[in-house]
């Protein structure tokens, strides 16, 4: 995701889907018709704390259904 910080921030601010992760983390997914590599979905795994939060990892995928296995916490 080097050079794609704007995609990470946009995915966190306006996701298409938010799913629960394995623990207390969340998974934000947003579809992009055009990226630096092709049509992809950005996936950002993050944790929220009381007044803060942090990104654990972020990556692109063409198969988001394999990432979102636990169902949806929120869907656009």
PyMOL Python script that loads the backbone (N, CA, C, O; Angstrom):
from pymol import cmd

cmd.read_pdbstr("""\
ATOM      1  N   UNK A   1       0.818  -1.200   0.000  1.00  0.00           N
ATOM      2  CA  UNK A   1       0.000   0.000   0.000  1.00  0.00           C
ATOM      3  C   UNK A   1       0.862   1.263   0.000  1.00  0.00           C
ATOM      4  O   UNK A   1       0.364   2.373   0.193  1.00  0.00           O
ATOM      5  N   UNK A   2       2.153   1.073  -0.218  1.00  0.00           N
ATOM      6  CA  UNK A   2       3.043   2.233  -0.294  1.00  0.00           C
ATOM      7  C   UNK A   2       2.557   3.176  -1.387  1.00  0.00           C
ATOM      8  O   UNK A   2       2.274   2.751  -2.507  1.00  0.00           O
ATOM      9  N   UNK A   3       2.465   4.448  -1.055  1.00  0.00           N
ATOM     10  CA  UNK A   3       2.008   5.436  -2.018  1.00  0.00           C
ATOM     11  C   UNK A   3       0.489   5.524  -2.132  1.00  0.00           C
ATOM     12  O   UNK A   3      -0.021   6.280  -2.959  1.00  0.00           O
ATOM     13  N   UNK A   4      -0.227   4.776  -1.329  1.00  0.00           N
ATOM     14  CA  UNK A   4      -1.691   4.776  -1.378  1.00  0.00           C
ATOM     15  C   UNK A   4      -2.313   5.152  -0.032  1.00  0.00           C
ATOM     16  O   UNK A   4      -3.380   4.653   0.326  1.00  0.00           O
ATOM     17  N   UNK A   5      -1.645   6.026   0.701  1.00  0.00           N
ATOM     18  CA  UNK A   5      -2.177   6.466   1.992  1.00  0.00           C
ATOM     19  C   UNK A   5      -3.564   7.066   1.859  1.00  0.00           C
ATOM     20  O   UNK A   5      -4.406   6.879   2.737  1.00  0.00           O
ATOM     21  N   UNK A   6      -3.812   7.781   0.776  1.00  0.00           N
ATOM     22  CA  UNK A   6      -5.118   8.392   0.576  1.00  0.00           C
ATOM     23  C   UNK A   6      -6.211   7.331   0.471  1.00  0.00           C
ATOM     24  O   UNK A   6      -7.326   7.549   0.945  1.00  0.00           O
ATOM     25  N   UNK A   7      -5.914   6.200  -0.135  1.00  0.00           N
ATOM     26  CA  UNK A   7      -6.896   5.109  -0.228  1.00  0.00           C
ATOM     27  C   UNK A   7      -7.171   4.518   1.153  1.00  0.00           C
ATOM     28  O   UNK A   7      -8.314   4.188   1.467  1.00  0.00           O
ATOM     29  N   UNK A   8      -6.142   4.382   1.971  1.00  0.00           N
ATOM     30  CA  UNK A   8      -6.326   3.858   3.332  1.00  0.00           C
ATOM     31  C   UNK A   8      -7.228   4.799   4.128  1.00  0.00           C
ATOM     32  O   UNK A   8      -8.174   4.346   4.772  1.00  0.00           O
ATOM     33  N   UNK A   9      -6.949   6.091   4.092  1.00  0.00           N
ATOM     34  CA  UNK A   9      -7.764   7.056   4.837  1.00  0.00           C
ATOM     35  C   UNK A   9      -9.197   7.104   4.316  1.00  0.00           C
ATOM     36  O   UNK A   9     -10.142   7.163   5.102  1.00  0.00           O
ATOM     37  N   UNK A  10      -9.360   7.080   2.999  1.00  0.00           N
ATOM     38  CA  UNK A  10     -10.698   7.122   2.419  1.00  0.00           C
ATOM     39  C   UNK A  10     -11.495   5.862   2.774  1.00  0.00           C
ATOM     40  O   UNK A  10     -12.697   5.940   3.025  1.00  0.00           O
ATOM     41  N   UNK A  11     -10.832   4.711   2.794  1.00  0.00           N
ATOM     42  CA  UNK A  11     -11.500   3.464   3.168  1.00  0.00           C
ATOM     43  C   UNK A  11     -11.966   3.519   4.614  1.00  0.00           C
ATOM     44  O   UNK A  11     -13.052   3.034   4.931  1.00  0.00           O
ATOM     45  N   UNK A  12     -11.171   4.094   5.485  1.00  0.00           N
ATOM     46  CA  UNK A  12     -11.574   4.228   6.888  1.00  0.00           C
ATOM     47  C   UNK A  12     -12.708   5.243   7.065  1.00  0.00           C
ATOM     48  O   UNK A  12     -13.606   5.034   7.880  1.00  0.00           O
ATOM     49  N   UNK A  13     -12.666   6.328   6.312  1.00  0.00           N
ATOM     50  CA  UNK A  13     -13.666   7.390   6.455  1.00  0.00           C
ATOM     51  C   UNK A  13     -14.987   7.054   5.786  1.00  0.00           C
ATOM     52  O   UNK A  13     -16.037   7.482   6.264  1.00  0.00           O
ATOM     53  N   UNK A  14     -14.967   6.292   4.685  1.00  0.00           N
ATOM     54  CA  UNK A  14     -16.186   6.022   3.920  1.00  0.00           C
ATOM     55  C   UNK A  14     -16.178   4.596   3.365  1.00  0.00           C
ATOM     56  O   UNK A  14     -16.147   4.413   2.148  1.00  0.00           O
ATOM     57  N   UNK A  15     -16.206   3.579   4.240  1.00  0.00           N
ATOM     58  CA  UNK A  15     -16.146   2.198   3.757  1.00  0.00           C
ATOM     59  C   UNK A  15     -17.461   1.747   3.130  1.00  0.00           C
ATOM     60  O   UNK A  15     -18.520   2.307   3.411  1.00  0.00           O
ATOM     61  N   UNK A  16     -17.377   0.729   2.278  1.00  0.00           N
ATOM     62  CA  UNK A  16     -18.574   0.087   1.752  1.00  0.00           C
ATOM     63  C   UNK A  16     -19.090  -0.949   2.753  1.00  0.00           C
ATOM     64  O   UNK A  16     -20.297  -1.150   2.893  1.00  0.00           O
ATOM     65  N   UNK A  17     -18.160  -1.596   3.437  1.00  0.00           N
ATOM     66  CA  UNK A  17     -18.484  -2.659   4.399  1.00  0.00           C
ATOM     67  C   UNK A  17     -17.567  -2.537   5.603  1.00  0.00           C
ATOM     68  O   UNK A  17     -16.388  -2.213   5.458  1.00  0.00           O
ATOM     69  N   UNK A  18     -18.101  -2.796   6.795  1.00  0.00           N
ATOM     70  CA  UNK A  18     -17.282  -2.985   7.987  1.00  0.00           C
ATOM     71  C   UNK A  18     -17.654  -4.344   8.552  1.00  0.00           C
ATOM     72  O   UNK A  18     -18.828  -4.651   8.758  1.00  0.00           O
ATOM     73  N   UNK A  19     -16.637  -5.148   8.797  1.00  0.00           N
ATOM     74  CA  UNK A  19     -16.827  -6.494   9.326  1.00  0.00           C
ATOM     75  C   UNK A  19     -16.018  -6.642  10.600  1.00  0.00           C
ATOM     76  O   UNK A  19     -15.073  -5.890  10.840  1.00  0.00           O
ATOM     77  N   UNK A  20     -16.398  -7.620  11.415  1.00  0.00           N
ATOM     78  CA  UNK A  20     -15.621  -7.931  12.605  1.00  0.00           C
ATOM     79  C   UNK A  20     -14.446  -8.814  12.244  1.00  0.00           C
ATOM     80  O   UNK A  20     -14.536  -9.631  11.328  1.00  0.00           O
ATOM     81  N   UNK A  21     -13.352  -8.656  12.952  1.00  0.00           N
ATOM     82  CA  UNK A  21     -12.173  -9.480  12.722  1.00  0.00           C
ATOM     83  C   UNK A  21     -12.160 -10.666  13.669  1.00  0.00           C
ATOM     84  O   UNK A  21     -13.187 -11.029  14.243  1.00  0.00           O
ATOM     85  N   UNK A  22     -10.993 -11.263  13.826  1.00  0.00           N
ATOM     86  CA  UNK A  22     -10.864 -12.433  14.704  1.00  0.00           C
ATOM     87  C   UNK A  22     -10.950 -12.067  16.176  1.00  0.00           C
ATOM     88  O   UNK A  22     -11.437 -12.854  16.987  1.00  0.00           O
ATOM     89  N   UNK A  23     -10.489 -10.899  16.516  1.00  0.00           N
ATOM     90  CA  UNK A  23     -10.523 -10.443  17.901  1.00  0.00           C
ATOM     91  C   UNK A  23     -11.437  -9.243  18.013  1.00  0.00           C
ATOM     92  O   UNK A  23     -12.601  -9.302  17.615  1.00  0.00           O
ATOM     93  N   UNK A  24     -10.918  -8.160  18.552  1.00  0.00           N
ATOM     94  CA  UNK A  24     -11.699  -6.933  18.702  1.00  0.00           C
ATOM     95  C   UNK A  24     -11.413  -5.937  17.585  1.00  0.00           C
ATOM     96  O   UNK A  24     -11.788  -4.769  17.681  1.00  0.00           O
ATOM     97  N   UNK A  25     -10.757  -6.390  16.539  1.00  0.00           N
ATOM     98  CA  UNK A  25     -10.469  -5.490  15.435  1.00  0.00           C
ATOM     99  C   UNK A  25     -11.632  -5.465  14.446  1.00  0.00           C
ATOM    100  O   UNK A  25     -12.518  -6.319  14.474  1.00  0.00           O
ATOM    101  N   UNK A  26     -11.599  -4.470  13.582  1.00  0.00           N
ATOM    102  CA  UNK A  26     -12.600  -4.302  12.536  1.00  0.00           C
ATOM    103  C   UNK A  26     -11.916  -4.346  11.183  1.00  0.00           C
ATOM    104  O   UNK A  26     -10.722  -4.067  11.065  1.00  0.00           O
ATOM    105  N   UNK A  27     -12.689  -4.702  10.158  1.00  0.00           N
ATOM    106  CA  UNK A  27     -12.180  -4.762   8.796  1.00  0.00           C
ATOM    107  C   UNK A  27     -13.040  -3.848   7.936  1.00  0.00           C
ATOM    108  O   UNK A  27     -14.239  -4.080   7.780  1.00  0.00           O
ATOM    109  N   UNK A  28     -12.427  -2.812   7.380  1.00  0.00           N
ATOM    110  CA  UNK A  28     -13.118  -1.882   6.480  1.00  0.00           C
ATOM    111  C   UNK A  28     -12.751  -2.246   5.054  1.00  0.00           C
ATOM    112  O   UNK A  28     -11.581  -2.467   4.742  1.00  0.00           O
ATOM    113  N   UNK A  29     -13.772  -2.309   4.176  1.00  0.00           N
ATOM    114  CA  UNK A  29     -13.552  -2.663   2.771  1.00  0.00           C
ATOM    115  C   UNK A  29     -14.208  -1.607   1.898  1.00  0.00           C
ATOM    116  O   UNK A  29     -15.333  -1.183   2.163  1.00  0.00           O
ATOM    117  N   UNK A  30     -13.503  -1.183   0.856  1.00  0.00           N
ATOM    118  CA  UNK A  30     -14.051  -0.217  -0.096  1.00  0.00           C
ATOM    119  C   UNK A  30     -13.600  -0.591  -1.493  1.00  0.00           C
ATOM    120  O   UNK A  30     -12.422  -0.868  -1.723  1.00  0.00           O
ATOM    121  N   UNK A  31     -14.540  -0.598  -2.423  1.00  0.00           N
ATOM    122  CA  UNK A  31     -14.253  -0.932  -3.817  1.00  0.00           C
ATOM    123  C   UNK A  31     -13.731   0.295  -4.563  1.00  0.00           C
ATOM    124  O   UNK A  31     -14.255   1.400  -4.414  1.00  0.00           O
ATOM    125  N   UNK A  32     -12.690   0.079  -5.367  1.00  0.00           N
ATOM    126  CA  UNK A  32     -12.129   1.123  -6.215  1.00  0.00           C
ATOM    127  C   UNK A  32     -12.089   0.598  -7.644  1.00  0.00           C
ATOM    128  O   UNK A  32     -11.454  -0.421  -7.915  1.00  0.00           O
ATOM    129  N   UNK A  33     -12.755   1.281  -8.548  1.00  0.00           N
ATOM    130  CA  UNK A  33     -12.778   0.890  -9.951  1.00  0.00           C
ATOM    131  C   UNK A  33     -11.432   1.026 -10.623  1.00  0.00           C
ATOM    132  O   UNK A  33     -11.141   0.331 -11.596  1.00  0.00           O
ATOM    133  N   UNK A  34     -10.605   1.926 -10.102  1.00  0.00           N
ATOM    134  CA  UNK A  34      -9.283   2.133 -10.686  1.00  0.00           C
ATOM    135  C   UNK A  34      -8.292   2.446  -9.568  1.00  0.00           C
ATOM    136  O   UNK A  34      -8.497   3.379  -8.792  1.00  0.00           O
ATOM    137  N   UNK A  35      -7.234   1.672  -9.493  1.00  0.00           N
ATOM    138  CA  UNK A  35      -6.143   1.919  -8.554  1.00  0.00           C
ATOM    139  C   UNK A  35      -4.840   1.916  -9.344  1.00  0.00           C
ATOM    140  O   UNK A  35      -4.852   1.837 -10.573  1.00  0.00           O
ATOM    141  N   UNK A  36      -3.734   2.001  -8.647  1.00  0.00           N
ATOM    142  CA  UNK A  36      -2.433   1.992  -9.317  1.00  0.00           C
ATOM    143  C   UNK A  36      -2.130   0.639  -9.961  1.00  0.00           C
ATOM    144  O   UNK A  36      -1.240   0.546 -10.806  1.00  0.00           O
ATOM    145  N   UNK A  37      -2.860  -0.411  -9.569  1.00  0.00           N
ATOM    146  CA  UNK A  37      -2.603  -1.735 -10.152  1.00  0.00           C
ATOM    147  C   UNK A  37      -3.765  -2.258 -11.000  1.00  0.00           C
ATOM    148  O   UNK A  37      -3.517  -3.002 -11.949  1.00  0.00           O
ATOM    149  N   UNK A  38      -4.984  -1.917 -10.712  1.00  0.00           N
ATOM    150  CA  UNK A  38      -6.177  -2.293 -11.489  1.00  0.00           C
ATOM    151  C   UNK A  38      -7.409  -2.100 -10.607  1.00  0.00           C
ATOM    152  O   UNK A  38      -7.327  -1.464  -9.556  1.00  0.00           O
ATOM    153  N   UNK A  39      -8.536  -2.638 -11.026  1.00  0.00           N
ATOM    154  CA  UNK A  39      -9.748  -2.579 -10.198  1.00  0.00           C
ATOM    155  C   UNK A  39      -9.536  -3.484  -8.988  1.00  0.00           C
ATOM    156  O   UNK A  39      -9.240  -4.669  -9.144  1.00  0.00           O
ATOM    157  N   UNK A  40      -9.685  -2.937  -7.789  1.00  0.00           N
ATOM    158  CA  UNK A  40      -9.424  -3.689  -6.559  1.00  0.00           C
ATOM    159  C   UNK A  40     -10.324  -3.198  -5.437  1.00  0.00           C
ATOM    160  O   UNK A  40     -11.019  -2.191  -5.567  1.00  0.00           O
ATOM    161  N   UNK A  41     -10.295  -3.928  -4.342  1.00  0.00           N
ATOM    162  CA  UNK A  41     -10.942  -3.535  -3.101  1.00  0.00           C
ATOM    163  C   UNK A  41      -9.848  -3.278  -2.080  1.00  0.00           C
ATOM    164  O   UNK A  41      -8.953  -4.103  -1.896  1.00  0.00           O
ATOM    165  N   UNK A  42      -9.922  -2.142  -1.422  1.00  0.00           N
ATOM    166  CA  UNK A  42      -8.979  -1.836  -0.353  1.00  0.00           C
ATOM    167  C   UNK A  42      -9.520  -2.451   0.927  1.00  0.00           C
ATOM    168  O   UNK A  42     -10.712  -2.354   1.219  1.00  0.00           O
ATOM    169  N   UNK A  43      -8.642  -3.081   1.682  1.00  0.00           N
ATOM    170  CA  UNK A  43      -8.992  -3.700   2.961  1.00  0.00           C
ATOM    171  C   UNK A  43      -8.103  -3.071   4.022  1.00  0.00           C
ATOM    172  O   UNK A  43      -6.879  -3.075   3.900  1.00  0.00           O
ATOM    173  N   UNK A  44      -8.733  -2.525   5.075  1.00  0.00           N
ATOM    174  CA  UNK A  44      -7.984  -1.923   6.171  1.00  0.00           C
ATOM    175  C   UNK A  44      -8.444  -2.585   7.463  1.00  0.00           C
ATOM    176  O   UNK A  44      -9.620  -2.519   7.820  1.00  0.00           O
ATOM    177  N   UNK A  45      -7.508  -3.223   8.161  1.00  0.00           N
ATOM    178  CA  UNK A  45      -7.806  -3.856   9.445  1.00  0.00           C
ATOM    179  C   UNK A  45      -7.323  -2.905  10.529  1.00  0.00           C
ATOM    180  O   UNK A  45      -6.169  -2.478  10.536  1.00  0.00           O
ATOM    181  N   UNK A  46      -8.240  -2.579  11.452  1.00  0.00           N
ATOM    182  CA  UNK A  46      -7.921  -1.569  12.467  1.00  0.00           C
ATOM    183  C   UNK A  46      -8.585  -1.893  13.794  1.00  0.00           C
ATOM    184  O   UNK A  46      -9.510  -2.703  13.863  1.00  0.00           O
ATOM    185  N   UNK A  47      -8.095  -1.244  14.852  1.00  0.00           N
ATOM    186  CA  UNK A  47      -8.681  -1.362  16.189  1.00  0.00           C
ATOM    187  C   UNK A  47      -9.097   0.015  16.657  1.00  0.00           C
ATOM    188  O   UNK A  47      -8.444   1.017  16.366  1.00  0.00           O
ATOM    189  N   UNK A  48     -10.191   0.042  17.382  1.00  0.00           N
ATOM    190  CA  UNK A  48     -10.644   1.282  18.016  1.00  0.00           C
ATOM    191  C   UNK A  48     -10.453   1.148  19.516  1.00  0.00           C
ATOM    192  O   UNK A  48     -10.713   0.095  20.099  1.00  0.00           O
ATOM    193  N   UNK A  49      -9.994   2.234  20.135  1.00  0.00           N
ATOM    194  CA  UNK A  49      -9.878   2.299  21.581  1.00  0.00           C
ATOM    195  C   UNK A  49     -10.704   3.468  22.052  1.00  0.00           C
ATOM    196  O   UNK A  49     -11.342   4.128  21.231  1.00  0.00           O
ATOM    197  N   UNK A  50     -10.719   3.754  23.337  1.00  0.00           N
ATOM    198  CA  UNK A  50     -11.599   4.784  23.900  1.00  0.00           C
ATOM    199  C   UNK A  50     -11.653   6.054  23.068  1.00  0.00           C
ATOM    200  O   UNK A  50     -12.709   6.379  22.526  1.00  0.00           O
ATOM    201  N   UNK A  51     -10.573   6.766  22.953  1.00  0.00           N
ATOM    202  CA  UNK A  51     -10.537   8.027  22.200  1.00  0.00           C
ATOM    203  C   UNK A  51      -9.533   7.967  21.059  1.00  0.00           C
ATOM    204  O   UNK A  51      -9.065   9.001  20.583  1.00  0.00           O
ATOM    205  N   UNK A  52      -9.204   6.766  20.624  1.00  0.00           N
ATOM    206  CA  UNK A  52      -8.141   6.622  19.649  1.00  0.00           C
ATOM    207  C   UNK A  52      -8.360   5.353  18.837  1.00  0.00           C
ATOM    208  O   UNK A  52      -9.313   4.612  19.080  1.00  0.00           O
ATOM    209  N   UNK A  53      -7.516   5.113  17.913  1.00  0.00           N
ATOM    210  CA  UNK A  53      -7.553   3.903  17.115  1.00  0.00           C
ATOM    211  C   UNK A  53      -6.273   3.809  16.319  1.00  0.00           C
ATOM    212  O   UNK A  53      -5.504   4.768  16.251  1.00  0.00           O
ATOM    213  N   UNK A  54      -6.036   2.644  15.709  1.00  0.00           N
ATOM    214  CA  UNK A  54      -4.841   2.499  14.905  1.00  0.00           C
ATOM    215  C   UNK A  54      -5.051   1.436  13.840  1.00  0.00           C
ATOM    216  O   UNK A  54      -5.847   0.511  14.004  1.00  0.00           O
ATOM    217  N   UNK A  55      -4.320   1.589  12.751  1.00  0.00           N
ATOM    218  CA  UNK A  55      -4.376   0.645  11.641  1.00  0.00           C
ATOM    219  C   UNK A  55      -3.394  -0.485  11.922  1.00  0.00           C
ATOM    220  O   UNK A  55      -2.234  -0.244  12.256  1.00  0.00           O
ATOM    221  N   UNK A  56      -3.866  -1.712  11.784  1.00  0.00           N
ATOM    222  CA  UNK A  56      -3.006  -2.879  11.948  1.00  0.00           C
ATOM    223  C   UNK A  56      -2.323  -3.200  10.625  1.00  0.00           C
ATOM    224  O   UNK A  56      -1.106  -3.380  10.577  1.00  0.00           O
ATOM    225  N   UNK A  57      -3.106  -3.272   9.556  1.00  0.00           N
ATOM    226  CA  UNK A  57      -2.556  -3.523   8.226  1.00  0.00           C
ATOM    227  C   UNK A  57      -3.552  -3.073   7.169  1.00  0.00           C
ATOM    228  O   UNK A  57      -4.732  -2.873   7.461  1.00  0.00           O
ATOM    229  N   UNK A  58      -3.078  -2.918   5.954  1.00  0.00           N
ATOM    230  CA  UNK A  58      -3.926  -2.537   4.826  1.00  0.00           C
ATOM    231  C   UNK A  58      -3.379  -3.196   3.574  1.00  0.00           C
ATOM    232  O   UNK A  58      -2.167  -3.325   3.400  1.00  0.00           O
ATOM    233  N   UNK A  59      -4.290  -3.610   2.702  1.00  0.00           N
ATOM    234  CA  UNK A  59      -3.876  -4.247   1.453  1.00  0.00           C
ATOM    235  C   UNK A  59      -5.001  -4.180   0.438  1.00  0.00           C
ATOM    236  O   UNK A  59      -6.120  -3.780   0.759  1.00  0.00           O
ATOM    237  N   UNK A  60      -4.693  -4.578  -0.802  1.00  0.00           N
ATOM    238  CA  UNK A  60      -5.678  -4.624  -1.886  1.00  0.00           C
ATOM    239  C   UNK A  60      -6.011  -6.080  -2.193  1.00  0.00           C
ATOM    240  O   UNK A  60      -5.163  -6.963  -2.058  1.00  0.00           O
ATOM    241  N   UNK A  61      -7.253  -6.321  -2.607  1.00  0.00           N
ATOM    242  CA  UNK A  61      -7.668  -7.663  -3.007  1.00  0.00           C
ATOM    243  C   UNK A  61      -8.728  -7.568  -4.095  1.00  0.00           C
ATOM    244  O   UNK A  61      -9.431  -6.564  -4.205  1.00  0.00           O
ATOM    245  N   UNK A  62      -8.834  -8.608  -4.885  1.00  0.00           N
ATOM    246  CA  UNK A  62      -9.916  -8.676  -5.866  1.00  0.00           C
ATOM    247  C   UNK A  62     -11.037  -9.590  -5.375  1.00  0.00           C
ATOM    248  O   UNK A  62     -12.057  -9.734  -6.048  1.00  0.00           O
ATOM    249  N   UNK A  63     -10.854 -10.211  -4.201  1.00  0.00           N
ATOM    250  CA  UNK A  63     -11.850 -11.130  -3.642  1.00  0.00           C
ATOM    251  C   UNK A  63     -12.166 -10.769  -2.186  1.00  0.00           C
ATOM    252  O   UNK A  63     -11.731 -11.467  -1.270  1.00  0.00           O
ATOM    253  N   UNK A  64     -12.915  -9.689  -1.967  1.00  0.00           N
ATOM    254  CA  UNK A  64     -13.193  -9.262  -0.592  1.00  0.00           C
ATOM    255  C   UNK A  64     -14.071 -10.244   0.173  1.00  0.00           C
ATOM    256  O   UNK A  64     -14.052 -10.249   1.404  1.00  0.00           O
ATOM    257  N   UNK A  65     -14.845 -11.082  -0.531  1.00  0.00           N
ATOM    258  CA  UNK A  65     -15.713 -12.038   0.154  1.00  0.00           C
ATOM    259  C   UNK A  65     -14.904 -13.043   0.974  1.00  0.00           C
ATOM    260  O   UNK A  65     -15.424 -13.609   1.936  1.00  0.00           O
ATOM    261  N   UNK A  66     -13.665 -13.269   0.617  1.00  0.00           N
ATOM    262  CA  UNK A  66     -12.811 -14.165   1.399  1.00  0.00           C
ATOM    263  C   UNK A  66     -12.312 -13.493   2.678  1.00  0.00           C
ATOM    264  O   UNK A  66     -11.929 -14.170   3.633  1.00  0.00           O
ATOM    265  N   UNK A  67     -12.317 -12.175   2.691  1.00  0.00           N
ATOM    266  CA  UNK A  67     -11.853 -11.416   3.851  1.00  0.00           C
ATOM    267  C   UNK A  67     -12.975 -11.259   4.871  1.00  0.00           C
ATOM    268  O   UNK A  67     -12.748 -11.371   6.075  1.00  0.00           O
ATOM    269  N   UNK A  68     -14.170 -11.003   4.388  1.00  0.00           N
ATOM    270  CA  UNK A  68     -15.320 -10.706   5.248  1.00  0.00           C
ATOM    271  C   UNK A  68     -16.061 -12.004   5.543  1.00  0.00           C
ATOM    272  O   UNK A  68     -17.099 -12.281   4.942  1.00  0.00           O
ATOM    273  N   UNK A  69     -15.531 -12.797   6.465  1.00  0.00           N
ATOM    274  CA  UNK A  69     -16.094 -14.114   6.764  1.00  0.00           C
ATOM    275  C   UNK A  69     -17.071 -14.108   7.931  1.00  0.00           C
ATOM    276  O   UNK A  69     -17.941 -14.977   8.002  1.00  0.00           O
ATOM    277  N   UNK A  70     -16.952 -13.168   8.831  1.00  0.00           N
ATOM    278  CA  UNK A  70     -17.775 -13.157  10.041  1.00  0.00           C
ATOM    279  C   UNK A  70     -19.083 -12.394   9.872  1.00  0.00           C
ATOM    280  O   UNK A  70     -19.804 -12.189  10.849  1.00  0.00           O
ATOM    281  N   UNK A  71     -19.399 -11.973   8.662  1.00  0.00           N
ATOM    282  CA  UNK A  71     -20.595 -11.179   8.457  1.00  0.00           C
ATOM    283  C   UNK A  71     -20.294  -9.706   8.576  1.00  0.00           C
ATOM    284  O   UNK A  71     -19.144  -9.297   8.728  1.00  0.00           O
ATOM    285  N   UNK A  72     -21.344  -8.920   8.506  1.00  0.00           N
ATOM    286  CA  UNK A  72     -21.195  -7.475   8.473  1.00  0.00           C
ATOM    287  C   UNK A  72     -21.539  -6.853   9.815  1.00  0.00           C
ATOM    288  O   UNK A  72     -22.520  -7.236  10.453  1.00  0.00           O
ATOM    289  N   UNK A  73     -20.731  -5.895  10.239  1.00  0.00           N
ATOM    290  CA  UNK A  73     -21.068  -5.036  11.369  1.00  0.00           C
ATOM    291  C   UNK A  73     -21.880  -3.870  10.812  1.00  0.00           C
ATOM    292  O   UNK A  73     -22.813  -3.377  11.446  1.00  0.00           O
ATOM    293  N   UNK A  74     -21.494  -3.440   9.600  1.00  0.00           N
ATOM    294  CA  UNK A  74     -22.174  -2.309   8.941  1.00  0.00           C
ATOM    295  C   UNK A  74     -21.972  -2.451   7.439  1.00  0.00           C
ATOM    296  O   UNK A  74     -20.893  -2.841   6.994  1.00  0.00           O
ATOM    297  N   UNK A  75     -22.988  -2.144   6.663  1.00  0.00           N
ATOM    298  CA  UNK A  75     -22.895  -2.191   5.208  1.00  0.00           C
ATOM    299  C   UNK A  75     -23.572  -0.965   4.630  1.00  0.00           C
ATOM    300  O   UNK A  75     -24.660  -0.586   5.062  1.00  0.00           O
ATOM    301  N   UNK A  76     -22.931  -0.346   3.654  1.00  0.00           N
ATOM    302  CA  UNK A  76     -23.438   0.861   2.997  1.00  0.00           C
ATOM    303  C   UNK A  76     -24.656   0.544   2.183  1.00  0.00           C
ATOM    304  O   UNK A  76     -25.228   1.435   1.555  1.00  0.00           O
TER     305      UNK A  76
END
""", "prot")
cmd.dss("prot")
cmd.show_as("cartoon", "prot")
cmd.util.cbc("prot")
cmd.orient("prot")
